[in-house]
Amino acid sequence: MASEGLHRLGCETGFDPARHSEVSEAVPVETHGVAIIVVRGDLHILRGLVLNIGDVWVLAAVLMWAAQTILIRFVPKEMDLVAFQVMAFVAGLTVLAPFYTYETVGGRPMPLSWSAALLVGYAGLAASVVGFTCWNLGVMQIGPKTAGYFGNLFPVFGAALGILLLGEPFRWFHAVGGIVTLSGIYLATVAPPTPRPATDTG
């Protein structure tokens, strides 16, 4: 659901007026598809929804990620993607280093184990280097407004990985939510624009 915020921010940076009707239709369609997966097809789940400090941190992270996606459009054309990624990683390490030091000095250091090493390796290489490099490259190629639509596929991919890797059962809401989300993306990016009625200027 949070990735819908990225889409809206992307649209605020400008979209093709000729596709305004498709954009207006795609946003609620995609949102409904994501919602079906998130609530597992049961709206009663929302009654027991409780937000905590972790949710606030996640929201802040999503907003910063959205801001970075929007600001990519201002990266100089002559700047290499690798150089841009290195600068982003250095900035991230500069922000995180004080927090890591604080936790370590405070008696909560990262455990030295194979599981911890694998988790750090995945977060540092697969999720950060590979994942963000591919995402930033895609944003540079198609622009933030179009990339925002595909951000709504994260819950679909997350559900698919849970089924394939964790053995979670495949349920009807996975299929319905995925189809609805893909339909919204189709409306926004592939479907031909609806002709706008001509206005009489005479």
C-alpha positions as CSV (number, residue, x, y, z in Angstrom):
1,M,0.0,0.0,0.0
2,A,2.8,2.4,0.8
3,S,4.2,2.1,-2.7
4,E,1.0,3.9,-3.9
5,G,2.5,7.0,-2.3
6,L,5.4,6.6,-4.7
7,H,3.1,6.5,-7.6
8,R,1.2,9.6,-6.5
9,L,4.5,11.5,-6.0
10,G,5.6,10.3,-9.5
11,C,2.4,11.7,-11.0
12,E,2.9,15.0,-9.2
13,T,6.1,15.4,-11.2
14,G,4.1,15.5,-14.4
15,F,2.3,13.1,-16.7
16,D,1.0,13.0,-20.2
17,P,-2.3,14.9,-20.2
18,A,-3.5,12.6,-23.0
19,R,-3.4,9.7,-20.6
20,H,-5.1,11.5,-17.7
21,S,-8.2,9.2,-17.9
22,E,-6.1,6.1,-17.9
23,V,-4.1,7.4,-14.9
24,S,-7.4,8.2,-13.0
25,E,-8.7,4.6,-13.7
26,A,-5.4,2.9,-13.0
27,V,-4.8,4.3,-9.5
28,P,-7.9,2.8,-7.8
29,V,-7.5,-0.4,-9.7
30,E,-4.0,-1.0,-8.6
31,T,-4.8,0.1,-5.1
32,H,-7.6,-2.4,-4.8
33,G,-5.3,-5.2,-6.1
34,V,-2.7,-4.4,-3.5
35,A,-5.3,-4.2,-0.8
36,I,-6.7,-7.6,-1.6
37,I,-3.3,-9.2,-1.1
38,V,-2.4,-7.2,2.0
39,V,-5.6,-7.9,3.9
40,R,-5.7,-11.5,2.6
41,G,-9.1,-11.0,1.1
42,D,-10.7,-10.3,4.5
43,L,-11.5,-6.7,5.4
44,H,-12.1,-7.7,9.1
45,I,-8.3,-7.9,9.5
46,L,-8.3,-4.1,9.5
47,R,-10.3,-4.0,12.7
48,G,-7.3,-5.5,14.6
49,L,-4.8,-3.3,12.9
50,V,-2.3,-1.8,15.4
51,L,0.4,0.7,14.4
52,N,3.7,0.8,16.4
53,I,7.0,2.7,16.2
54,G,8.3,0.2,13.6
55,D,5.5,1.2,11.2
56,V,6.5,4.8,11.6
57,W,10.1,3.9,10.6
58,V,8.9,2.0,7.6
59,L,6.7,4.9,6.5
60,A,9.7,7.2,6.8
61,A,11.8,4.8,4.8
62,V,9.2,4.6,2.0
63,L,8.9,8.4,1.8
64,M,12.7,8.8,1.6
65,W,12.8,6.1,-1.1
66,A,10.1,7.9,-3.0
67,A,11.9,11.2,-2.7
68,Q,15.1,9.5,-4.1
69,T,13.1,8.0,-7.0
70,I,11.7,11.4,-7.9
71,L,15.1,13.2,-7.5
72,I,16.7,10.8,-9.9
73,R,15.4,12.9,-12.8
74,F,17.8,15.6,-11.7
75,V,20.9,13.4,-11.9
76,P,23.2,14.8,-14.6
77,K,23.0,12.9,-17.8
78,E,26.7,12.5,-18.0
79,M,26.9,10.8,-14.5
80,D,27.6,7.1,-14.7
81,L,25.1,4.8,-12.9
82,V,27.9,3.2,-10.9
83,A,29.2,6.5,-9.7
84,F,25.6,7.5,-8.6
85,Q,25.2,4.2,-6.8
86,V,28.5,4.6,-4.9
87,M,27.5,8.1,-3.8
88,A,24.1,6.8,-2.6
89,F,25.7,3.9,-0.7
90,V,28.3,6.3,1.0
91,A,25.5,8.6,2.0
92,G,23.6,5.7,3.5
93,L,26.6,4.4,5.4
94,T,27.2,7.9,6.8
95,V,23.7,8.0,8.1
96,L,23.6,4.5,9.5
97,A,27.1,4.4,11.0
98,P,26.2,6.5,14.1
99,F,23.2,4.2,14.9
100,Y,25.3,1.1,14.5
101,T,28.0,2.5,16.8
102,Y,25.4,3.6,19.4
103,E,23.9,0.1,19.5
104,T,27.3,-1.6,19.7
105,V,28.6,0.6,22.5
106,G,25.3,0.3,24.3
107,G,25.8,-3.5,24.6
108,R,23.7,-4.7,21.6
109,P,26.3,-5.5,19.0
110,M,25.5,-7.5,15.9
111,P,26.0,-11.2,16.7
112,L,28.9,-12.9,14.9
113,S,27.2,-15.9,13.3
114,W,26.7,-17.5,9.9
115,S,23.0,-16.5,9.9
116,A,23.9,-12.9,10.7
117,A,26.5,-12.9,8.0
118,L,24.0,-14.3,5.5
119,L,21.4,-11.7,6.4
120,V,23.9,-8.8,6.1
121,G,25.2,-10.3,2.8
122,Y,21.7,-10.4,1.4
123,A,20.8,-6.9,2.6
124,G,24.1,-5.5,1.4
125,L,24.4,-7.3,-2.0
126,A,21.1,-8.6,-3.2
127,A,18.7,-6.0,-1.8
128,S,20.9,-3.0,-1.9
129,V,23.5,-3.3,-4.7
130,V,21.5,-5.5,-7.2
131,G,18.0,-4.4,-6.3
132,F,18.5,-0.7,-6.1
133,T,20.9,-0.6,-9.1
134,C,18.2,-2.3,-11.2
135,W,15.5,0.0,-9.8
136,N,17.5,3.2,-10.4
137,L,18.4,2.1,-13.9
138,G,14.7,1.4,-14.6
139,V,13.7,4.8,-13.2
140,M,16.3,6.5,-15.4
141,Q,15.0,4.7,-18.5
142,I,11.2,5.1,-18.0
143,G,10.9,7.9,-15.5
144,P,9.5,8.0,-11.9
145,K,5.9,8.3,-12.9
146,T,5.9,5.1,-14.8
147,A,8.1,3.3,-12.3
148,G,5.6,4.2,-9.6
149,Y,3.0,1.9,-11.2
150,F,5.4,-1.1,-11.0
151,G,6.1,-0.4,-7.4
152,N,2.7,-1.8,-6.7
153,L,4.0,-5.2,-7.8
154,F,6.1,-5.5,-4.6
155,P,3.2,-7.2,-2.6
156,V,2.6,-9.5,-5.6
157,F,6.3,-10.5,-5.7
158,G,6.4,-10.9,-1.9
159,A,3.4,-13.2,-2.0
160,A,4.9,-15.2,-4.8
161,L,8.2,-15.6,-3.0
162,G,6.4,-16.6,0.2
163,I,4.6,-19.4,-1.8
164,L,7.7,-20.6,-3.6
165,L,10.4,-20.3,-0.9
166,L,8.5,-20.5,2.4
167,G,5.8,-23.0,1.4
168,E,2.9,-20.7,2.1
169,P,-0.4,-21.9,0.7
170,F,-1.6,-20.4,-2.6
171,R,-5.0,-18.7,-1.9
172,W,-7.6,-17.1,-4.1
173,F,-6.7,-13.6,-3.0
174,H,-3.2,-14.0,-4.3
175,A,-4.5,-14.7,-7.8
176,V,-7.3,-12.0,-7.7
177,G,-5.0,-9.3,-6.2
178,G,-2.3,-10.0,-8.7
179,I,-4.7,-9.9,-11.7
180,V,-6.3,-6.7,-10.5
181,T,-2.9,-5.0,-9.9
182,L,-1.6,-6.1,-13.3
183,S,-4.8,-4.8,-14.9
184,G,-4.1,-1.4,-13.3
185,I,-0.6,-1.3,-14.6
186,Y,-1.9,-2.2,-18.1
187,L,-4.4,0.6,-18.0
188,A,-1.7,3.1,-17.0
189,T,1.1,2.0,-19.3
190,V,-0.1,-0.1,-22.2
191,A,-3.8,0.6,-23.0
192,P,-4.2,3.2,-25.8
193,P,-5.2,6.6,-24.5
194,T,-8.9,7.5,-24.6
195,P,-9.5,10.2,-27.2
196,R,-10.3,13.5,-25.6
197,P,-13.5,15.2,-26.9
198,A,-12.9,18.1,-29.1
199,T,-13.8,21.5,-27.7
200,D,-15.5,24.1,-29.8
201,T,-13.4,27.2,-29.7
202,G,-15.6,29.1,-32.1
